[in-house]
C-alpha cells in the first residue's frame, strides 16, 4: 500500500523553518528519523519510507504554497495513490501552538495551500493534519506572523511536537484515520 504524505511549505532559504513551513518540518523529521534523504523531483522533493509493508512517499512541493495542488496531483497520479491515502500536513493559525488535529476532510479555512489542493483535485475530501502555530499577531500582521520564525519557547517544544506529528502520520498509514483521530485528537 502506498501513501502520499504532503508537507506544505515554501521553498527557499528565506522561508526555512518559518511557521508556514511546519509541513516541511514534519516530513523532514520523519525522513531524518528514518535516515532518509530527499531527492529533487518533478514538482517537489521526495523521500520514500517503508513502515510495516506500507510505502510512504514524503513530499515537499517546490511549487510554493499557493500552487501546492499541482505537486499533490502529479505525485498521486504518478504513483497511482488513491485519494484516501493522501495526507496533507499544514500549519493552522486557528489552533494554539503545538496542537495537532487530524481531519478526514474539511474546508481550507483560508489556507492558500489547501485551497489550491481542493481546486486542483476537485474535492475537499482528503485527510489533513493541522499543526497549530497560534495567532499571536496584531491586526493586519498575519502574513508577517506566518512567515516569521518560532519563538524561543516554541523552539524548545518543537522537537517533541514534530515527533508526535510523525506518530500521527505513521498511525494514519498503519491503523487508519478513524483510530488515529480517536487516539491523537484528544491530546
N, C-alpha and C positions, 0 to 999 in steps of 0.2 A: 504494500500500500504506500502510495506517495502523498505527501502533504506539501503545500506551499505556505511557508511562514514568511510573510512580507513585513519587514520592519520599515516603517516610513521615516523619512528624514530628507535633508538636503545635502547634496554633495558639496565639497569644498572646505578648505581649512577654516574659513570664517564661521562655518556652522558646526564645526567639530564639538561634540559634547554640549550642545545647547539644548534647552528644554524641548524644542520642536524635534530634535533628533533622538528622542528616547527610543523610538522604534529601532533605529540603527544600533543603539547601545544594547538593547535586549538581544538582538540576533548576534551582535559582536560577542557578548558574554557567553551565549550558547556555543558559538564556534570556538571561542578561546578555551572554554572548559573541556571541549572535546578534542583540542589540539588541532583544529581545522583552520585552514586559510581560505579567504575569499578569492575567487577568480573573477577577473574583469570579463563580463559577457555582454550580450546584447541587452540593452535597456537596464543594466544593473550589474551588481556584484553578487555572486552566488557561492554558496558552500553547501555540500551535501553531507548530512549527518544521518547515520543509521542508529536506530534505537529499537531493540527487540523486534526486528523484522520490518520496521517501518522506515521509510526513507523521508527525511525532512529536507526539503530544498529551502535553504535560508536565502532570502533575497533582500538586498538593499538597492532599491531603484536608483538609477542615475539620471532620472528624468526630472528631478526636483519635485517637491511635494505636490504642486498643483497639477502635475501630469502623471501621477503615480499609477493611474489606471492602465496606461499603455504598457508598463512593465508587468503589472499583475496579469493582464490579459495575455500578453505574449508568453509568459512562463507557464501559465495554466494550460494554454493550447500546446505549447512546445512539448511539455512533459506529460500531456494528457491527464491532468489532475482535475478531478471533479470539484465543482464549486463548494460542496460540503466539506472538502478537505483543504479549504483556504482559511488561513487565519492572518488577519492584518493587525499588527501591533502599532499603536498610535498614542500620541500624547493627548491629554484631556484636561483643559483648564477648569472644567466643572467639578473635578474631583480634587480633594486635598492631596498634597504631595505624597507619593508613595502608595496611594490606594489603587488597587488593581481590580478591574471589573471585566469579566468575560461575558460577552453577549453573542447570541446566535444571529442576530440581525438588528436593524435599528436605523435611525436617521443619521445623517452626517454630523448633526449638532454644530453646523457651521464650520466644520473642519474641511479645508480645501482638498486634502488628500483623499479623505473618504468620499467627498462629493464627486471627485473625478473618477474614482473607482466605481462608484454606483452608476454614474453616467456611462462609463465605458462598458461595464458588464451588463447594464440594463436591469440591475436589481440591487436592492439593499439587503438581500437575504444571504449574507455571508458573515462568518464569525469575525469578531474583532475583540482584541484585548486592549482595553483602555488603561493607560498608565497615568495616574493623576500627577499633574505638575503644579496644581494650585492656581490661585488667581490673585496673588498679592501685587496688584499693579494699580496705579491711578487711572482714572477715567481717560480713555484715549491712549493708554500705554500698553495695550495688549500685544502689539507687534514687537515692540522692544522687549517685552517680558518673555514671550515665547522664543524669541531669537537670542535671548540672553542666557547666561550660564547659571547653574545651580548655586545656591548659597553654600557657605562652608558647612553649615549644619546638614543641609540636604546631601552634600557630597559625602559626608560621613555615613549617612544611612543608605546611600545609593547602592553600594555593592550587595547588601542584603536584599534590597527590593528587586534588583536585577536578577538575583538568584531565584527569588520567589517567582518572578515573571517567567523565568526559564522552566521552573517546575510546572507552571500552568501550561506552557506551550507543550511540554512533554506529555502531560496528563491529557490534554486535548487530543493528541495523536494516539495515545495508548488506551485511554478509558472513555473517550467521547466527550462531547460538550456538556451534556446534562450532568454527568457525575462530576466533571471538573467545576462547573458553575456551583453545584451544591457544596463542593469541598472548599473552594477558594473564595467565592464571592462573599462569604460570611465573615471572612477575616478583615 
